[in-house]
Amino acid sequence: MIIQTSRFGSLEIDGERLIRFPKGILGFPHSKEYALIQTGEQSAFYWLQAVDRPELAFVVCDPRLFIPDYHIPIKAEDLAEMGLGDVQEAQVFVIANRVGDQLTANLQGPLVINVPTRVGYQLVLSDRRFGTRHPLMKLPRSEERAVVSKTA
């Protein structure tokens, strides 16, 4: 199938590989189908692109690449609703955002995806150890990026 995106134009996506969020994502309850787009083979970041809204996409990553001890306390009934026996059976992503010169992640609202069924859920954790703008990494300033790109 072909989907329209505001960042990448038209993309051909295998319809069998779409991720369905039955409850939507916080703030966007009506957009339920998303494509996970990898922009580079070595990139730790992906775009989670809404199928029905070209302008709606989130940068996501696996939080354990940056925070190895990050784990999600999920109740047994929530696991059952997701069709999972254990959270280790799922792929976990968090939404990343740029805040000033920092790349941050919403660790209180992880996206948990049942890989075999391709059904995802956004959880809202009450655990306050991690916040909605947890620093992942400092981004290079635009002048530094220009120097790096000229020397590369």
N, C-alpha and C positions, 0 to 999 in steps of 0.2 A: 504494500500500500504506500501511497505518497502522502507525506504530511508537510505542511507549510510551517516554517520557522522564521522568526524575525532575524535570527542570528546567522543561520546557515542556508536560507532559502528553502527550496524544495528538497526533501530527503526521502529516499525509498527505504521503508522500514518493513521488516518481516512482521506481519500482523500477529503471528504466533508468539512473538517475543515482547509484545507490549506488557506493561505492568499495570494492573488494575488496582486502584485504591477505592474500595467500595464506599468509604466514608470521606473520600477526598483528602486534601491536605489542608491544614489549618489556614483559614482565610480564603480557601478556594474549594468549597464543598461540592461545586457542580462539575469541576473538571476531575474526571475519574480515571482516564486512561493516559498513560505516559510512555514515552520511549526513552530508554537510557542510551545516551549518545556519548561514545568515547571519542575525544578529539585528538588523541595521540596514543600510540602504543605504550609509551613509557609514562604517560600521565597518570597521576593519582586521582585526578578529578574528572568528573563526568557531568554532562548536562542531563537533567531530568526534564524532558520537554513534553508539555501537555499536547495531546493529539488535537484537541478541539480549539486551542487558542495559540496562535503562532507567537504571541508576545509573552506567553507564560512559560518560563523555564527556570530551573533552579540549578545552581552548581552544587554538586554533592560529592562526598568522598567517604571512604571507610575511616571512621574516627580512630581505629586502632593503629593506623599508620602513623598517627601523630601522638596518640595517648594510649600506649600499650595496655594500661590497666583499666581502660574504659570498659565497663560491662553494664548491661541493662537488667535491672531487677524486674522480671515480668512474673505476674501472678499466673498460676496454673490455668485459671479460667480464660485469661487473655491468650495464653499459648494455645489452648484448645480452640478458641474462636479463630485463631490464625491458622489452624490445622497443623500446628507444630508440637512435637514432643519435647523439644528443648530449643532454646534460643540459638544454640550453636548450629542448628540446622538451617538458620536463616542468614541472609545477607543483610548487614546493617549499614546504612548510610546516614550521614547528617548533612544538613543544608549549610553551606559555607557562604559567608558574606565578607565583603571588604568593608572595613571600618577604619578610615584614615589610612595609615600605613601597615595595618594589621589584617591578616586573613583570620576570621573568627568562624566558629561553628556553633550551631544550636545543639548542644548536647542534651538539653532537656526535652527535645522533640525529635528523637531519632525515627528514621524510617526503617521499618522491619519488613523485609520481603521474603515470603515463602518462595524459594527458588523454583521448586517443581511446579507449583500452581501459578506462579507469577502474580500473586496477590500480595499487595502491600498495605501496611497500616502505619500511620504516624502515631506514635505514643506521646503522651504528656507525662513526664516523670515528676514525681514529687521530691525525689532526691536532689538536694540543693548543692551537692558537692561540685557539680558542673553547672554552668550557666547557659544562657541563651546566646551569649557572645564570648565563648571561651576562646582565648587566643590559640591559634594553630601555628602561625609563623608570621614573621615580619616580611612585608613585601618590599622589594627594592624600589627606591625612589625613581621617578621617571628619568632623571638625568643618569642614574646608574644603569637603568635598563637601556638607554640610548648608547652608552659607552659599551655595555656588554654586547649589544646587537652589532655594533660597528666592529668589534674585535672578533666576533664569532665567525 
